[in-house]
Amino acid sequence: MTIERMMKMGRWEYKTLKHQFGGWTGTKINIEDLDGRLNLLGAEGWELASSFDTSRYEGASTGIVMIFKRWVEA
């Protein structure tokens, strides 16, 4: 299948979301808040494509970056 034909069918759309951790040390995760955000994105047709944590010194994480994709019809 050629790129031109694929573009006529539709394309992937991407969204990047950063979820900050809370707490004094920046390591506390609010699971309910994160679940709510993920469920809302899922209802809008977004699918998680990749994720990674954001690190500080000595490997401590301060948040997570999530990349979502959804198919957009042409």
N, CA, C, O and CB atoms as a CASP TS submission, in Angstrom:
PFRMAT TS
TARGET T0000
AUTHOR 0000-0000-0000
METHOD Language model
MODEL 1
PARENT N/A
ATOM      1  N   MET     1       0.854  -1.175   0.000  1.00  0.00           N
ATOM      2  CA  MET     1       0.000   0.000   0.000  1.00  0.00           C
ATOM      3  C   MET     1       0.900   1.240   0.000  1.00  0.00           C
ATOM      4  O   MET     1       1.870   1.316   0.755  1.00  0.00           O
ATOM      5  CB  MET     1      -0.972  -0.003   1.233  1.00  0.00           C
ATOM      6  N   THR     2       0.572   2.185  -0.837  1.00  0.00           N
ATOM      7  CA  THR     2       1.379   3.397  -0.937  1.00  0.00           C
ATOM      8  C   THR     2       0.999   4.389   0.162  1.00  0.00           C
ATOM      9  O   THR     2      -0.087   4.315   0.738  1.00  0.00           O
ATOM     10  CB  THR     2       1.208   4.043  -2.323  1.00  0.00           C
ATOM     11  N   ILE     3       1.897   5.300   0.434  1.00  0.00           N
ATOM     12  CA  ILE     3       1.633   6.340   1.436  1.00  0.00           C
ATOM     13  C   ILE     3       0.456   7.199   1.006  1.00  0.00           C
ATOM     14  O   ILE     3      -0.368   7.581   1.837  1.00  0.00           O
ATOM     15  CB  ILE     3       2.882   7.219   1.657  1.00  0.00           C
ATOM     16  N   GLU     4       0.368   7.504  -0.275  1.00  0.00           N
ATOM     17  CA  GLU     4      -0.731   8.332  -0.775  1.00  0.00           C
ATOM     18  C   GLU     4      -2.076   7.660  -0.519  1.00  0.00           C
ATOM     19  O   GLU     4      -3.035   8.320  -0.118  1.00  0.00           O
ATOM     20  CB  GLU     4      -0.557   8.609  -2.276  1.00  0.00           C
ATOM     21  N   ARG     5      -2.149   6.349  -0.750  1.00  0.00           N
ATOM     22  CA  ARG     5      -3.403   5.627  -0.524  1.00  0.00           C
ATOM     23  C   ARG     5      -3.745   5.597   0.966  1.00  0.00           C
ATOM     24  O   ARG     5      -4.904   5.760   1.349  1.00  0.00           O
ATOM     25  CB  ARG     5      -3.308   4.188  -1.080  1.00  0.00           C
ATOM     26  N   MET     6      -2.737   5.389   1.793  1.00  0.00           N
ATOM     27  CA  MET     6      -2.973   5.379   3.233  1.00  0.00           C
ATOM     28  C   MET     6      -3.482   6.735   3.719  1.00  0.00           C
ATOM     29  O   MET     6      -4.374   6.790   4.565  1.00  0.00           O
ATOM     30  CB  MET     6      -1.691   5.000   3.977  1.00  0.00           C
ATOM     31  N   MET     7      -2.929   7.823   3.196  1.00  0.00           N
ATOM     32  CA  MET     7      -3.355   9.164   3.605  1.00  0.00           C
ATOM     33  C   MET     7      -4.800   9.430   3.201  1.00  0.00           C
ATOM     34  O   MET     7      -5.502  10.172   3.888  1.00  0.00           O
ATOM     35  CB  MET     7      -2.436  10.226   2.993  1.00  0.00           C
ATOM     36  N   LYS     8      -5.255   8.842   2.106  1.00  0.00           N
ATOM     37  CA  LYS     8      -6.649   9.005   1.688  1.00  0.00           C
ATOM     38  C   LYS     8      -7.590   8.265   2.625  1.00  0.00           C
ATOM     39  O   LYS     8      -8.743   8.663   2.793  1.00  0.00           O
ATOM     40  CB  LYS     8      -6.841   8.507   0.253  1.00  0.00           C
ATOM     41  N   MET     9      -7.104   7.189   3.237  1.00  0.00           N
ATOM     42  CA  MET     9      -7.920   6.406   4.162  1.00  0.00           C
ATOM     43  C   MET     9      -8.018   7.088   5.523  1.00  0.00           C
ATOM     44  O   MET     9      -9.053   7.008   6.184  1.00  0.00           O
ATOM     45  CB  MET     9      -7.340   4.997   4.320  1.00  0.00           C
ATOM     46  N   GLY    10      -6.972   7.744   5.935  1.00  0.00           N
ATOM     47  CA  GLY    10      -6.933   8.398   7.239  1.00  0.00           C
ATOM     48  C   GLY    10      -5.496   8.528   7.709  1.00  0.00           C
ATOM     49  O   GLY    10      -4.548   8.301   6.956  1.00  0.00           O
ATOM     50  N   ARG    11      -5.361   8.902   8.987  1.00  0.00           N
ATOM     51  CA  ARG    11      -4.017   9.094   9.529  1.00  0.00           C
ATOM     52  C   ARG    11      -4.075   8.958  11.046  1.00  0.00           C
ATOM     53  O   ARG    11      -5.144   9.033  11.652  1.00  0.00           O
ATOM     54  CB  ARG    11      -3.434  10.482   9.116  1.00  0.00           C
ATOM     55  N   TRP    12      -2.897   8.757  11.648  1.00  0.00           N
ATOM     56  CA  TRP    12      -2.797   8.734  13.101  1.00  0.00           C
ATOM     57  C   TRP    12      -2.656  10.163  13.620  1.00  0.00           C
ATOM     58  O   TRP    12      -1.954  10.988  13.035  1.00  0.00           O
ATOM     59  CB  TRP    12      -1.599   7.858  13.561  1.00  0.00           C
ATOM     60  N   GLU    13      -3.332  10.432  14.718  1.00  0.00           N
ATOM     61  CA  GLU    13      -3.205  11.706  15.429  1.00  0.00           C
ATOM     62  C   GLU    13      -2.581  11.372  16.786  1.00  0.00           C
ATOM     63  O   GLU    13      -2.911  10.346  17.381  1.00  0.00           O
ATOM     64  CB  GLU    13      -4.616  12.451  15.587  1.00  0.00           C
ATOM     65  N   TYR    14      -1.695  12.219  17.273  1.00  0.00           N
ATOM     66  CA  TYR    14      -0.967  11.938  18.515  1.00  0.00           C
ATOM     67  C   TYR    14      -1.205  13.023  19.563  1.00  0.00           C
ATOM     68  O   TYR    14      -1.423  14.191  19.241  1.00  0.00           O
ATOM     69  CB  TYR    14       0.533  11.808  18.232  1.00  0.00           C
ATOM     70  N   LYS    15      -1.156  12.599  20.829  1.00  0.00           N
ATOM     71  CA  LYS    15      -1.298  13.523  21.963  1.00  0.00           C
ATOM     72  C   LYS    15      -0.295  13.097  23.030  1.00  0.00           C
ATOM     73  O   LYS    15      -0.162  11.911  23.332  1.00  0.00           O
ATOM     74  CB  LYS    15      -2.778  13.527  22.536  1.00  0.00           C
ATOM     75  N   THR    16       0.407  14.072  23.595  1.00  0.00           N
ATOM     76  CA  THR    16       1.366  13.800  24.663  1.00  0.00           C
ATOM     77  C   THR    16       0.842  14.416  25.955  1.00  0.00           C
ATOM     78  O   THR    16       0.443  15.580  25.984  1.00  0.00           O
ATOM     79  CB  THR    16       2.783  14.361  24.312  1.00  0.00           C
ATOM     80  N   LEU    17       0.847  13.629  27.009  1.00  0.00           N
ATOM     81  CA  LEU    17       0.323  14.063  28.300  1.00  0.00           C
ATOM     82  C   LEU    17       1.365  13.788  29.376  1.00  0.00           C
ATOM     83  O   LEU    17       1.928  12.695  29.436  1.00  0.00           O
ATOM     84  CB  LEU    17      -1.018  13.345  28.631  1.00  0.00           C
ATOM     85  N   LYS    18       1.624  14.779  30.227  1.00  0.00           N
ATOM     86  CA  LYS    18       2.538  14.586  31.359  1.00  0.00           C
ATOM     87  C   LYS    18       1.720  14.604  32.639  1.00  0.00           C
ATOM     88  O   LYS    18       0.976  15.550  32.898  1.00  0.00           O
ATOM     89  CB  LYS    18       3.656  15.689  31.393  1.00  0.00           C
ATOM     90  N   HIS    19       1.859  13.564  33.428  1.00  0.00           N
ATOM     91  CA  HIS    19       1.166  13.457  34.708  1.00  0.00           C
ATOM     92  C   HIS    19       2.203  13.603  35.817  1.00  0.00           C
ATOM     93  O   HIS    19       3.054  12.732  36.000  1.00  0.00           O
ATOM     94  CB  HIS    19       0.390  12.096  34.831  1.00  0.00           C
ATOM     95  N   GLN    20       2.126  14.706  36.551  1.00  0.00           N
ATOM     96  CA  GLN    20       3.083  14.989  37.634  1.00  0.00           C
ATOM     97  C   GLN    20       2.717  14.186  38.876  1.00  0.00           C
ATOM     98  O   GLN    20       1.538  14.031  39.194  1.00  0.00           O
ATOM     99  CB  GLN    20       3.111  16.508  37.964  1.00  0.00           C
ATOM    100  N   PHE    21       3.709  13.683  39.564  1.00  0.00           N
ATOM    101  CA  PHE    21       3.502  13.039  40.847  1.00  0.00           C
ATOM    102  C   PHE    21       3.431  14.121  41.913  1.00  0.00           C
ATOM    103  O   PHE    21       3.985  15.206  41.737  1.00  0.00           O
ATOM    104  CB  PHE    21       4.632  12.014  41.156  1.00  0.00           C
ATOM    105  N   GLY    22       2.753  13.833  43.014  1.00  0.00           N
ATOM    106  CA  GLY    22       2.593  14.809  44.082  1.00  0.00           C
ATOM    107  C   GLY    22       3.467  14.488  45.280  1.00  0.00           C
ATOM    108  O   GLY    22       4.370  13.654  45.211  1.00  0.00           O
ATOM    109  N   GLY    23       3.180  15.162  46.369  1.00  0.00           N
ATOM    110  CA  GLY    23       3.927  14.933  47.600  1.00  0.00           C
ATOM    111  C   GLY    23       5.172  15.793  47.683  1.00  0.00           C
ATOM    112  O   GLY    23       5.618  16.373  46.692  1.00  0.00           O
ATOM    113  N   TRP    24       5.720  15.865  48.877  1.00  0.00           N
ATOM    114  CA  TRP    24       6.900  16.694  49.119  1.00  0.00           C
ATOM    115  C   TRP    24       8.083  16.234  48.283  1.00  0.00           C
ATOM    116  O   TRP    24       8.856  17.056  47.791  1.00  0.00           O
ATOM    117  CB  TRP    24       7.270  16.671  50.596  1.00  0.00           C
ATOM    118  N   THR    25       8.227  14.918  48.119  1.00  0.00           N
ATOM    119  CA  THR    25       9.345  14.383  47.334  1.00  0.00           C
ATOM    120  C   THR    25       9.003  14.227  45.861  1.00  0.00           C
ATOM    121  O   THR    25       9.869  13.883  45.056  1.00  0.00           O
ATOM    122  CB  THR    25       9.776  13.047  47.892  1.00  0.00           C
ATOM    123  N   GLY    26       7.748  14.477  45.501  1.00  0.00           N
ATOM    124  CA  GLY    26       7.345  14.354  44.103  1.00  0.00           C
ATOM    125  C   GLY    26       7.206  12.921  43.635  1.00  0.00           C
ATOM    126  O   GLY    26       7.344  12.641  42.444  1.00  0.00           O
ATOM    127  N   THR    27       6.933  12.001  44.565  1.00  0.00           N
ATOM    128  CA  THR    27       6.833  10.593  44.190  1.00  0.00           C
ATOM    129  C   THR    27       5.470   9.979  44.494  1.00  0.00           C
ATOM    130  O   THR    27       5.278   8.785  44.262  1.00  0.00           O
ATOM    131  CB  THR    27       7.898   9.809  44.896  1.00  0.00           C
ATOM    132  N   LYS    28       4.524  10.753  45.004  1.00  0.00           N
ATOM    133  CA  LYS    28       3.203  10.228  45.344  1.00  0.00           C
ATOM    134  C   LYS    28       2.306  10.248  44.104  1.00  0.00           C
ATOM    135  O   LYS    28       2.190  11.272  43.430  1.00  0.00           O
ATOM    136  CB  LYS    28       2.562  11.051  46.497  1.00  0.00           C
ATOM    137  N   ILE    29       1.673   9.110  43.811  1.00  0.00           N
ATOM    138  CA  ILE    29       0.806   8.989  42.640  1.00  0.00           C
ATOM    139  C   ILE    29      -0.648   8.991  43.094  1.00  0.00           C
ATOM    140  O   ILE    29      -1.024   8.213  43.971  1.00  0.00           O
ATOM    141  CB  ILE    29       1.130   7.698  41.832  1.00  0.00           C
ATOM    142  N   ASN    30      -1.473   9.866  42.502  1.00  0.00           N
ATOM    143  CA  ASN    30      -2.905   9.869  42.750  1.00  0.00           C
ATOM    144  C   ASN    30      -3.542   8.973  41.685  1.00  0.00           C
ATOM    145  O   ASN    30      -3.839   9.430  40.581  1.00  0.00           O
ATOM    146  CB  ASN    30      -3.501  11.335  42.719  1.00  0.00           C
ATOM    147  N   ILE    31      -3.751   7.703  42.021  1.00  0.00           N
ATOM    148  CA  ILE    31      -4.255   6.719  41.062  1.00  0.00           C
ATOM    149  C   ILE    31      -5.645   7.086  40.560  1.00  0.00           C
ATOM    150  O   ILE    31      -5.931   6.919  39.375  1.00  0.00           O
ATOM    151  CB  ILE    31      -4.282   5.331  41.693  1.00  0.00           C
ATOM    152  N   GLU    32      -6.511   7.581  41.433  1.00  0.00           N
ATOM    153  CA  GLU    32      -7.869   7.935  41.020  1.00  0.00           C
ATOM    154  C   GLU    32      -7.849   9.040  39.962  1.00  0.00           C
ATOM    155  O   GLU    32      -8.598   8.986  38.986  1.00  0.00           O
ATOM    156  CB  GLU    32      -8.698   8.380  42.235  1.00  0.00           C
ATOM    157  N   ASP    33      -6.993  10.034  40.161  1.00  0.00           N
ATOM    158  CA  ASP    33      -6.866  11.126  39.194  1.00  0.00           C
ATOM    159  C   ASP    33      -6.333  10.609  37.860  1.00  0.00           C
ATOM    160  O   ASP    33      -6.839  10.972  36.799  1.00  0.00           O
ATOM    161  CB  ASP    33      -5.942  12.228  39.744  1.00  0.00           C
ATOM    162  N   LEU    34      -5.322   9.770  37.921  1.00  0.00           N
ATOM    163  CA  LEU    34      -4.743   9.211  36.703  1.00  0.00           C
ATOM    164  C   LEU    34      -5.753   8.331  35.977  1.00  0.00           C
ATOM    165  O   LEU    34      -5.877   8.422  34.756  1.00  0.00           O
ATOM    166  CB  LEU    34      -3.479   8.408  37.030  1.00  0.00           C
ATOM    167  N   ASP    35      -6.477   7.479  36.704  1.00  0.00           N
ATOM    168  CA  ASP    35      -7.510   6.638  36.085  1.00  0.00           C
ATOM    169  C   ASP    35      -8.574   7.483  35.401  1.00  0.00           C
ATOM    170  O   ASP    35      -9.019   7.159  34.300  1.00  0.00           O
ATOM    171  CB  ASP    35      -8.161   5.730  37.135  1.00  0.00           C
ATOM    172  N   GLY    36      -8.981   8.567  36.053  1.00  0.00           N
ATOM    173  CA  GLY    36      -9.986   9.449  35.464  1.00  0.00           C
ATOM    174  C   GLY    36      -9.516  10.055  34.154  1.00  0.00           C
ATOM    175  O   GLY    36     -10.267  10.101  33.180  1.00  0.00           O
ATOM    176  N   ARG    37      -8.278  10.518  34.130  1.00  0.00           N
ATOM    177  CA  ARG    37      -7.725  11.106  32.900  1.00  0.00           C
ATOM    178  C   ARG    37      -7.624  10.060  31.796  1.00  0.00           C
ATOM    179  O   ARG    37      -7.955  10.335  30.643  1.00  0.00           O
ATOM    180  CB  ARG    37      -6.338  11.721  33.170  1.00  0.00           C
ATOM    181  N   LEU    38      -7.164   8.856  32.151  1.00  0.00           N
ATOM    182  CA  LEU    38      -7.026   7.789  31.158  1.00  0.00           C
ATOM    183  C   LEU    38      -8.384   7.343  30.621  1.00  0.00           C
ATOM    184  O   LEU    38      -8.527   7.113  29.420  1.00  0.00           O
ATOM    185  CB  LEU    38      -6.290   6.595  31.764  1.00  0.00           C
ATOM    186  N   ASN    39      -9.375   7.219  31.491  1.00  0.00           N
ATOM    187  CA  ASN    39     -10.711   6.821  31.046  1.00  0.00           C
ATOM    188  C   ASN    39     -11.337   7.869  30.135  1.00  0.00           C
ATOM    189  O   ASN    39     -12.012   7.524  29.165  1.00  0.00           O
ATOM    190  CB  ASN    39     -11.614   6.577  32.247  1.00  0.00           C
ATOM    191  N   LEU    40     -11.120   9.135  30.436  1.00  0.00           N
ATOM    192  CA  LEU    40     -11.631  10.201  29.578  1.00  0.00           C
ATOM    193  C   LEU    40     -10.990  10.141  28.193  1.00  0.00           C
ATOM    194  O   LEU    40     -11.682  10.251  27.181  1.00  0.00           O
ATOM    195  CB  LEU    40     -11.378  11.573  30.220  1.00  0.00           C
ATOM    196  N   LEU    41      -9.677   9.966  28.149  1.00  0.00           N
ATOM    197  CA  LEU    41      -8.987   9.856  26.863  1.00  0.00           C
ATOM    198  C   LEU    41      -9.458   8.627  26.094  1.00  0.00           C
ATOM    199  O   LEU    41      -9.639   8.692  24.878  1.00  0.00           O
ATOM    200  CB  LEU    41      -7.468   9.794  27.072  1.00  0.00           C
ATOM    201  N   GLY    42      -9.659   7.510  26.786  1.00  0.00           N
ATOM    202  CA  GLY    42     -10.156   6.301  26.132  1.00  0.00           C
ATOM    203  C   GLY    42     -11.539   6.510  25.541  1.00  0.00           C
ATOM    204  O   GLY    42     -11.824   6.029  24.445  1.00  0.00           O
ATOM    205  N   ALA    43     -12.404   7.225  26.257  1.00  0.00           N
ATOM    206  CA  ALA    43     -13.745   7.513  25.750  1.00  0.00           C
ATOM    207  C   ALA    43     -13.706   8.393  24.505  1.00  0.00           C
ATOM    208  O   ALA    43     -14.622   8.357  23.684  1.00  0.00           O
ATOM    209  CB  ALA    43     -14.580   8.185  26.830  1.00  0.00           C
ATOM    210  N   GLU    44     -12.642   9.183  24.369  1.00  0.00           N
ATOM    211  CA  GLU    44     -12.482  10.041  23.191  1.00  0.00           C
ATOM    212  C   GLU    44     -11.766   9.316  22.051  1.00  0.00           C
ATOM    213  O   GLU    44     -11.502   9.912  21.007  1.00  0.00           O
ATOM    214  CB  GLU    44     -11.711  11.305  23.565  1.00  0.00           C
ATOM    215  N   GLY    45     -11.452   8.029  22.246  1.00  0.00           N
ATOM    216  CA  GLY    45     -10.833   7.241  21.193  1.00  0.00           C
ATOM    217  C   GLY    45      -9.320   7.172  21.230  1.00  0.00           C
ATOM    218  O   GLY    45      -8.710   6.614  20.318  1.00  0.00           O
ATOM    219  N   TRP    46      -8.696   7.727  22.268  1.00  0.00           N
ATOM    220  CA  TRP    46      -7.236   7.705  22.369  1.00  0.00           C
ATOM    221  C   TRP    46      -6.767   6.365  22.916  1.00  0.00           C
ATOM    222  O   TRP    46      -7.400   5.794  23.804  1.00  0.00           O
ATOM    223  CB  TRP    46      -6.732   8.855  23.265  1.00  0.00           C
ATOM    224  N   GLU    47      -5.657   5.866  22.384  1.00  0.00           N
ATOM    225  CA  GLU    47      -5.038   4.614  22.799  1.00  0.00           C
ATOM    226  C   GLU    47      -3.599   4.901  23.228  1.00  0.00           C
ATOM    227  O   GLU    47      -2.861   5.598  22.532  1.00  0.00           O
ATOM    228  CB  GLU    47      -5.081   3.555  21.650  1.00  0.00           C
ATOM    229  N   LEU    48      -3.211   4.353  24.384  1.00  0.00           N
ATOM    230  CA  LEU    48      -1.847   4.563  24.869  1.00  0.00           C
ATOM    231  C   LEU    48      -0.865   3.851  23.947  1.00  0.00           C
ATOM    232  O   LEU    48      -0.959   2.640  23.746  1.00  0.00           O
ATOM    233  CB  LEU    48      -1.693   4.057  26.330  1.00  0.00           C
ATOM    234  N   ALA    49       0.075   4.606  23.389  1.00  0.00           N
ATOM    235  CA  ALA    49       1.076   4.042  22.479  1.00  0.00           C
ATOM    236  C   ALA    49       2.404   3.814  23.191  1.00  0.00           C
ATOM    237  O   ALA    49       3.108   2.848  22.895  1.00  0.00           O
ATOM    238  CB  ALA    49       1.281   4.965  21.274  1.00  0.00           C
ATOM    239  N   SER    50       2.754   4.700  24.132  1.00  0.00           N
ATOM    240  CA  SER    50       4.032   4.587  24.829  1.00  0.00           C
ATOM    241  C   SER    50       3.987   5.430  26.100  1.00  0.00           C
ATOM    242  O   SER    50       3.186   6.358  26.214  1.00  0.00           O
ATOM    243  CB  SER    50       5.207   5.032  23.914  1.00  0.00           C
ATOM    244  N   SER    51       4.848   5.098  27.044  1.00  0.00           N
ATOM    245  CA  SER    51       4.959   5.896  28.265  1.00  0.00           C
ATOM    246  C   SER    51       6.363   5.737  28.839  1.00  0.00           C
ATOM    247  O   SER    51       7.039   4.734  28.614  1.00  0.00           O
ATOM    248  CB  SER    51       3.882   5.474  29.312  1.00  0.00           C
ATOM    249  N   PHE    52       6.778   6.756  29.586  1.00  0.00           N
ATOM    250  CA  PHE    52       8.074   6.701  30.264  1.00  0.00           C
ATOM    251  C   PHE    52       8.051   7.666  31.439  1.00  0.00           C
ATOM    252  O   PHE    52       7.295   8.638  31.445  1.00  0.00           O
ATOM    253  CB  PHE    52       9.243   7.043  29.286  1.00  0.00           C
ATOM    254  N   ASP    53       8.887   7.387  32.430  1.00  0.00           N
ATOM    255  CA  ASP    53       8.927   8.261  33.603  1.00  0.00           C
ATOM    256  C   ASP    53       9.944   9.377  33.394  1.00  0.00           C
ATOM    257  O   ASP    53      10.865   9.268  32.585  1.00  0.00           O
ATOM    258  CB  ASP    53       9.270   7.453  34.873  1.00  0.00           C
ATOM    259  N   THR    54       9.747  10.440  34.142  1.00  0.00           N
ATOM    260  CA  THR    54      10.694  11.556  34.118  1.00  0.00           C
ATOM    261  C   THR    54      11.541  11.444  35.377  1.00  0.00           C
ATOM    262  O   THR    54      11.016  11.433  36.490  1.00  0.00           O
ATOM    263  CB  THR    54       9.956  12.956  34.037  1.00  0.00           C
ATOM    264  N   SER    55      12.828  11.362  35.199  1.00  0.00           N
ATOM    265  CA  SER    55      13.735  11.101  36.319  1.00  0.00           C
ATOM    266  C   SER    55      14.442  12.360  36.790  1.00  0.00           C
ATOM    267  O   SER    55      14.717  13.275  36.014  1.00  0.00           O
ATOM    268  CB  SER    55      14.762  10.060  35.927  1.00  0.00           C
ATOM    269  N   ARG    56      14.725  12.377  38.078  1.00  0.00           N
ATOM    270  CA  ARG    56      15.579  13.388  38.681  1.00  0.00           C
ATOM    271  C   ARG    56      16.874  12.700  39.056  1.00  0.00           C
ATOM    272  O   ARG    56      17.227  11.667  38.487  1.00  0.00           O
ATOM    273  CB  ARG    56      14.901  14.066  39.928  1.00  0.00           C
ATOM    274  N   TYR    57      17.564  13.262  39.995  1.00  0.00           N
ATOM    275  CA  TYR    57      18.804  12.675  40.475  1.00  0.00           C
ATOM    276  C   TYR    57      18.540  11.327  41.158  1.00  0.00           C
ATOM    277  O   TYR    57      17.461  11.106  41.708  1.00  0.00           O
ATOM    278  CB  TYR    57      19.507  13.637  41.444  1.00  0.00           C
ATOM    279  N   GLU    58      19.492  10.464  41.122  1.00  0.00           N
ATOM    280  CA  GLU    58      19.471   9.154  41.774  1.00  0.00           C
ATOM    281  C   GLU    58      18.271   8.299  41.371  1.00  0.00           C
ATOM    282  O   GLU    58      17.864   7.421  42.132  1.00  0.00           O
ATOM    283  CB  GLU    58      19.475   9.334  43.268  1.00  0.00           C
ATOM    284  N   GLY    59      17.700   8.536  40.197  1.00  0.00           N
ATOM    285  CA  GLY    59      16.630   7.695  39.674  1.00  0.00           C
ATOM    286  C   GLY    59      15.237   7.975  40.189  1.00  0.00           C
ATOM    287  O   GLY    59      14.310   7.239  39.853  1.00  0.00           O
ATOM    288  N   ALA    60      15.049   9.020  41.001  1.00  0.00           N
ATOM    289  CA  ALA    60      13.717   9.347  41.501  1.00  0.00           C
ATOM    290  C   ALA    60      12.855   9.871  40.358  1.00  0.00           C
ATOM    291  O   ALA    60      13.314  10.683  39.555  1.00  0.00           O
ATOM    292  CB  ALA    60      13.796  10.388  42.645  1.00  0.00           C
ATOM    293  N   SER    61      11.614   9.412  40.283  1.00  0.00           N
ATOM    294  CA  SER    61      10.693   9.867  39.242  1.00  0.00           C
ATOM    295  C   SER    61       9.821  10.994  39.759  1.00  0.00           C
ATOM    296  O   SER    61       9.389  10.970  40.912  1.00  0.00           O
ATOM    297  CB  SER    61       9.822   8.709  38.745  1.00  0.00           C
ATOM    298  N   THR    62       9.561  11.976  38.919  1.00  0.00           N
ATOM    299  CA  THR    62       8.692  13.096  39.288  1.00  0.00           C
ATOM    300  C   THR    62       7.379  13.071  38.525  1.00  0.00           C
ATOM    301  O   THR    62       6.478  13.857  38.820  1.00  0.00           O
ATOM    302  CB  THR    62       9.401  14.413  39.040  1.00  0.00           C
ATOM    303  N   GLY    63       7.261  12.194  37.564  1.00  0.00           N
ATOM    304  CA  GLY    63       6.046  12.113  36.779  1.00  0.00           C
ATOM    305  C   GLY    63       6.183  11.078  35.686  1.00  0.00           C
ATOM    306  O   GLY    63       7.185  10.370  35.582  1.00  0.00           O
ATOM    307  N   ILE    64       5.148  11.014  34.879  1.00  0.00           N
ATOM    308  CA  ILE    64       5.145  10.079  33.767  1.00  0.00           C
ATOM    309  C   ILE    64       4.662  10.813  32.519  1.00  0.00           C
ATOM    310  O   ILE    64       3.727  11.612  32.583  1.00  0.00           O
ATOM    311  CB  ILE    64       4.249   8.839  34.075  1.00  0.00           C
ATOM    312  N   VAL    65       5.296  10.540  31.402  1.00  0.00           N
ATOM    313  CA  VAL    65       4.889  11.093  30.113  1.00  0.00           C
ATOM    314  C   VAL    65       4.227   9.966  29.336  1.00  0.00           C
ATOM    315  O   VAL    65       4.785   8.876  29.206  1.00  0.00           O
ATOM    316  CB  VAL    65       6.112  11.703  29.321  1.00  0.00           C
ATOM    317  N   MET    66       3.033  10.238  28.820  1.00  0.00           N
ATOM    318  CA  MET    66       2.287   9.234  28.064  1.00  0.00           C
ATOM    319  C   MET    66       2.000   9.771  26.669  1.00  0.00           C
ATOM    320  O   MET    66       1.606  10.926  26.506  1.00  0.00           O
ATOM    321  CB  MET    66       0.966   8.854  28.788  1.00  0.00           C
ATOM    322  N   ILE    67       2.199   8.934  25.682  1.00  0.00           N
ATOM    323  CA  ILE    67       1.926   9.299  24.297  1.00  0.00           C
ATOM    324  C   ILE    67       0.753   8.453  23.822  1.00  0.00           C
ATOM    325  O   ILE    67       0.790   7.224  23.884  1.00  0.00           O
ATOM    326  CB  ILE    67       3.189   9.093  23.384  1.00  0.00           C
ATOM    327  N   PHE    68      -0.283   9.127  23.349  1.00  0.00           N
ATOM    328  CA  PHE    68      -1.495   8.467  22.882  1.00  0.00           C
ATOM    329  C   PHE    68      -1.630   8.656  21.379  1.00  0.00           C
ATOM    330  O   PHE    68      -1.081   9.594  20.801  1.00  0.00           O
ATOM    331  CB  PHE    68      -2.739   9.014  23.614  1.00  0.00           C
ATOM    332  N   LYS    69      -2.378   7.738  20.756  1.00  0.00           N
ATOM    333  CA  LYS    69      -2.674   7.881  19.335  1.00  0.00           C
ATOM    334  C   LYS    69      -4.132   7.506  19.105  1.00  0.00           C
ATOM    335  O   LYS    69      -4.714   6.731  19.864  1.00  0.00           O
ATOM    336  CB  LYS    69      -1.723   6.997  18.466  1.00  0.00           C
ATOM    337  N   ARG    70      -4.714   8.066  18.046  1.00  0.00           N
ATOM    338  CA  ARG    70      -6.040   7.652  17.596  1.00  0.00           C
ATOM    339  C   ARG    70      -6.114   7.845  16.094  1.00  0.00           C
ATOM    340  O   ARG    70      -5.462   8.721  15.525  1.00  0.00           O
ATOM    341  CB  ARG    70      -7.168   8.454  18.320  1.00  0.00           C
ATOM    342  N   TRP    71      -6.914   7.014  15.472  1.00  0.00           N
ATOM    343  CA  TRP    71      -7.055   7.038  14.026  1.00  0.00           C
ATOM    344  C   TRP    71      -8.083   8.095  13.639  1.00  0.00           C
ATOM    345  O   TRP    71      -9.170   8.158  14.213  1.00  0.00           O
ATOM    346  CB  TRP    71      -7.465   5.646  13.486  1.00  0.00           C
ATOM    347  N   VAL    72      -7.731   8.915  12.671  1.00  0.00           N
ATOM    348  CA  VAL    72      -8.622   9.954  12.162  1.00  0.00           C
ATOM    349  C   VAL    72      -8.941   9.604  10.717  1.00  0.00           C
ATOM    350  O   VAL    72      -8.044   9.519   9.878  1.00  0.00           O
ATOM    351  CB  VAL    72      -7.978  11.390  12.280  1.00  0.00           C
ATOM    352  N   GLU    73     -10.210   9.402  10.433  1.00  0.00           N
ATOM    353  CA  GLU    73     -10.632   9.098   9.060  1.00  0.00           C
ATOM    354  C   GLU    73     -10.424  10.313   8.171  1.00  0.00           C
ATOM    355  O   GLU    73     -10.567  11.455   8.608  1.00  0.00           O
ATOM    356  CB  GLU    73     -12.114   8.653   9.024  1.00  0.00           C
ATOM    357  N   ALA    74     -10.088  10.050   6.929  1.00  0.00           N
ATOM    358  CA  ALA    74      -9.855  11.142   5.966  1.00  0.00           C
ATOM    359  C   ALA    74     -11.162  11.783   5.549  1.00  0.00           C
ATOM    360  O   ALA    74     -11.164  12.716   4.747  1.00  0.00           O
ATOM    361  CB  ALA    74      -9.110  10.627   4.726  1.00  0.00           C
TER
END
